[in-house]
Amino acid sequence: MLTGEGFLERDVRLKEECRNLLARPRGEVKPDLQPDDLCGASMIISVGDRVTLTLLELSTQPHVAVIDLREKREFIGMPRDLSQYRVIETSNPAGMITARAWRDVKEAIERATEGERVVVLVEGEEDLLGFPAVICAPDCAVVLYGQPGQGVVVIHVDEGRRRDATSLLMRCFDPVEG
């Protein structure tokens, strides 16, 4: 499913029986995210509009923001604080991870490693793009995503977290044929 270079070989679809499994947080849940929760992060990657806005409210600019301009399916628009970011547009339908979206998240992380700040602007849904964020992020990066009704999930990336995310990806997704 993944190439040796860390790319997704083809589009994948979430297995219905895994929806509840993926609804559980994969890191520490912070009901009230604070700047101290990000100490020591080599890179900050936010997945989701509310999480990105929360970081900006804390005067913390993520290195990579993966957003779809929607919160709870309602259009909210691009935050002004991201106007100076490089924008990579991608497409990712609900319940899927497209090879293109994976490639674009990976490219955004590579650009951030070189000092750029990047927004991955998703047409469709960004929810499952935490997988490429964790799997492609460097050690000591922090990936953040929202846990509805609970707060922000904070994942401190290391080889173990990447291995866990890869295992979950293999178990919970099927390749899309054709």
Order of alpha helices (4+ residues) and beta strands (2+ residues): beta-alpha-beta-beta-alpha-beta-beta-beta-beta-beta-alpha-beta-alpha-beta-beta-alpha-beta
